[in-house]
């Protein structure tokens, strides 16, 4: 079947099979434009013999991007349009024959169909919003905003219990992540539930079967929590010193969690752990399993679960820098190497002796549904495994061959010397192999006896570049579709291969034989003998529907059916004994007097193991009465694990005992602020003990637990703070060289709790750290120097920087202003900076003194006043430095000047005041006596109009009697004054 193509573009494709119907969506991507320019929808109703193009039914100009099929009703089809062109979806209820188009007001990024309700869908938008529909996409309701990508799930709890419940991870206003559940048709703030108290790590929510997992990092270490069947979350317990830094949930089948954990000393390997039924207590199953990075940066663990046989896994383990393949039949309780084939493909003997030599397999599964991975198995063919690998001391990427096992991994046969894609047809009764090659091919290989012998068939008259193979997923899987190109510039070619004509009849009962699952001769696997039926290899008949296992008979329990319990390790003699870090009596710590608990024998039966009698009674945990104990190991913590809290907010304290019973003890808690509480039982503290601190400070929180057998106490020091909003560094504008200067960090609010002050002086790279907000220092170099202070309060750090002039000698005098300026003085730093700039500019124009020798500081408060500093200088050659006499001459010149200005249209006068300090020529002069400014809030100024006045040189008046006023903008030339 030919599909029109375009030689300049790459064609992408999606396939869908439903009964006799095949749908194909193709998209043409133009590399020059960087976008999809065309799409085509093809439909076949005869298993791919003929195809009809449906572009006229979906819209000739419509560009489609994705094809979805309802998993519970394959007659229902959904197509998404390209969001770069339009946001719409097309819906079909007749296997894609006809479509209805619906406009969307959002752009769909991904869809999640309900596992049971065919019309229920969740849609995730490109702007992280989650929508729900109960009408198969015809109408949508916004559920929540700020949802993490791929972190939304349908409830899978039980059969039909809350089927409309949605689990999602959402971002809060302040950027934290939270686990939320709500109904798909009502997710308002009032109806949402938050099953996990507090925040979680971003992108950490996993909902899988009966389990919910979240991660919370504290102290630089991740902690993992699990909820089983929607009960309260419990922290997952790994062996004490595993110290995980990454975890991936591999499987949650049969009420047990299989997890891969990368520990503190691992880089390219993971350890496999397996849990109890609640997913809380984990024991080691296999160490150092190889891992790698996927194309999208995802972690890939070399672990493969064999389909059709529960508890059977293959794993590639790293041993002394060599990777070897191991197999288990009992969920990781026991592992063994793979026995290599006895002969090669030509019948020559293979000399490979365990454990020095074995068979090693590549375990990567293809993420592309149209190409096979390195290994394949099927539920409907539970004994057949096909994989690529090599024989030797370790797994290698060289000399790769294909191997098959028809007895569930016990023995293997080499089938090809090069890699092939293998497809299962007729429930595994037919295996189809196609060579992995970049060259065109026209032959494939068929086996009707589980890979023992292969026949060569031609599937096309001309050699074809094969891009993929797809099998029809029905009961009688005897049709496959091969798609590819005759040349790199040709159109798509789809080749239908139908093997039904090979068989002349369906299989009858006498065509089958029994086959017993075993592990190297051991028939009891997971506590049962399982006997399957297989088609006899010499019978060439079509199997049709798969019948599954014939019988399953429980075995008598032996030690092999039990693994070591949490906290126990298997020693060389085979016994499970307590690890050095584990106290077996710790399991009774949550036990109340008068009740009972399960006292471990050191063993636990492998989950899903069906053995009976035998040693089961001896190895099973025994109920034991809870002992009466004096309280020991009391801890008091906050619910979020932090030692800080905000003033006026609820703080929740939690009490924990290593030994003893809180419920039968007297509990006293003193919050350290004059308030204390007492409880007579645990019921009052199950949700924690809440308290609100009205003041800031460090409070000593003490807890006492006592019963008739004894008591224990614990102490916690809690830092209560309020948010730091502003910091201002207060210090003089000018100081004398080598004299002490005081700098003070002024805070708002003034009481915020425990603070740390970090000071930088000039260009020093090493700061000075203090706990006080004031500091005294000296400068030994003349010129302009900077001082920076950072104030750390909890998670908040604020900073302020000031500049101070340092000279051996300088002159200063106080400036006063006409009173009308006070009406316009908002008393903020920004206003004072602008006024100081205007004053300086006016003085420079009135006197002709260079601006670098004048520094003006407007003082805070009313009445408005300022201080003028006359600074020494030297020219660029370092000579002609101003003397004290020079400074006095400048001072005398300034004393003879009176300056007028207009501020906001109001005339005012500023002039030198003789009451101000006039001169500083002595080494003992204190800069702090000159000026100390405080920091307040900014208010802008209008334009200033300045003109200078001298009694001996007055400007002529205009016709109204007003003096002429040359204008200067207040925004001209920032003077570079220190702020304050």
Number of C-alpha atoms within 10 A of each C-alpha: 13 13 15 11 17 15 12 12 16 15 19 13 16 16 16 19 22 17 15 13 19 22 25 17 21 21 22 21 19 16 12 8 8 8 12 21 16 17 22 21 24 18 23 19 18 12 22 22 14 14 20 11 14 19 16 11 14 21 12 12 12 19 24 27 21 17 20 18 19 21 15 14 15 18 17 19 24 20 22 24 23 21 16 11 13 17 16 20 24 21 22 18 17 12 24 25 16 14 20 13 17 14 13 15 9 18 20 23 15 15 16 17 22 21 15 14 16 17 17 20 22 26 25 26 18 14 13 18 21 26 23 26 20 19 12 22 21 16 13 20 17 17 21 21 16 16 24 21 18 15 18 24 20 23 21 22 18 11 8 10 10 13 18 19 19 21 24 23 27 27 18 13 8 6 10 13 22 25 24 20 20 21 18 22 17 16 19 12 9 8 10 13 15 13 17 19 12 13 18 22 18 18 17 17 26 22 20 18 17 20 21 21 21 24 20 17 13 12 8 8 12 15 21 22 20 23 22 19 15 12 12 12 18 17 16 18 18 21 18 11 9 15 16 20 16 15 18 16 15 17 16 18 15 13 18 21 24 22 22 28 25 24 18 12 11 13 12 15 22 26 22 26 22 27 25 19 15 18 26 22 20 22 21 23 20 20 17 22 25 22 20 14 11 10 8 6 8 9 13 15 24 21 24 20 19 24 19 18 18 17 22 20 20 24 28 28 25 20 13 6 8 13 20 24 25 23 24 20 24 24 21 22 18 14 18 13 20 23 21 25 21 15 15 15 15 8 9 9 11 12 13 18 12 13 11 10 18 23 23 26 29 23 22 18 17 13 9 9 13 18 18 20 19 20 23 23 22 16 15 20 24 23 25 25 22 28 25 27 27 24 22 17 18 21 22 17 9 8 11 18 19 23 25 24 20 19 18 22 24 17 15 21 19 25 22 18 16 14 21 24 22 25 21 22 26 25 24 26 26 22 21 22 23 19 18 14 12 9 10 16 20 15 17 19 18 20 17 23 19 24 24 14 11 18 11 12 12 12 18 15 9 12 16 21 20 23 14 17 20 19 17 20 17 17 15 16 23 23 19 22 17 20 19 19 18 16 12 11 13 15 17 21 20 19 19 19 17 16 15 15 8 11 12 10 12 11 17 11 8 9 17 16 12 14 16 20 24 18 17 10 9 9 16 23 24 26 25 20 19 20 18 19 18 22 24 18 15 9 13 19 20 23 25 17 13 15 12 15 18 13 13 14 12 17 20 15 23 16 15 15 25 24 26 24 25 24 22 24 20 16 11 7 6 10 15 19 17 18 16 10 11 14 11 16 11 12 14 21 20 17 20 19 16 9 11 15 18 14 18 20 17 22 23 18 24 25 22 17 19 20 23 15 12 13 15 18 11 12 21 17 18 14 12 13 16 20 18 17 17 17 24 19 12 20 18 20 20 19 17 17 13 12 14 19 21 20 20 15 14 13 21 18 22 18 22 17 17 16 21 31 28 27 19 17 22 18 23 17 22 17 21 16 14 7 10 14 12 14 17 15 15 17 11 13 18 12 12 17 18 14 16 15 20 13 17 18 18 17 18 14 19 18 22 21 27 20 18 12 11 13 18 17 18 17 16 18 15 20 19 25 24 21 16 22 13 17 20 21 24 21 24 23 26 29 27 26 23 17 19 16 19 15 20 16 21 16 18 13 12 12 15 21 20 17 17 15 22 18 18 17 18 13 9 10 8 10 13 13 14 14 11 12 17 14 15 10 11 15 20 12 12 14 16 14 16 14 18 17 25 19 24 16 18 21 8 10 16 16 17 16 17 20 20 19 22 24 19 20 21 25 20 22 23 23 22 18 19 15 13 15 20 15 11 13 18 18 21 18 21 19 20 27 25 22 21 22 23 25 23 19 21 22 22 17 14 18 14 10 15 10 15 13 15 19 23 28 29 26 23 21 14 13 16 22 21 25 22 26 23 24 23 20 17 11 9 7 7 8 9 10 12 14 13 15 9 12 23 16 11 17 20 11 14 20 14 12 17 17 19 19 21 17 18 13 11 13 14 15 15 20 19 21 17 11 9 15 15 17 18 19 13 11 12 11 18 18 23 18 11 20 19 18 18 18 19 16 10 14 14 12 18 12 16 20 21 23 21 20 17 12 9 6 8 11 15 10 11 9 7 6 8 10 14 12 15 9 12 15 12 18 13 10 9 11 17 11 18 20 21 26
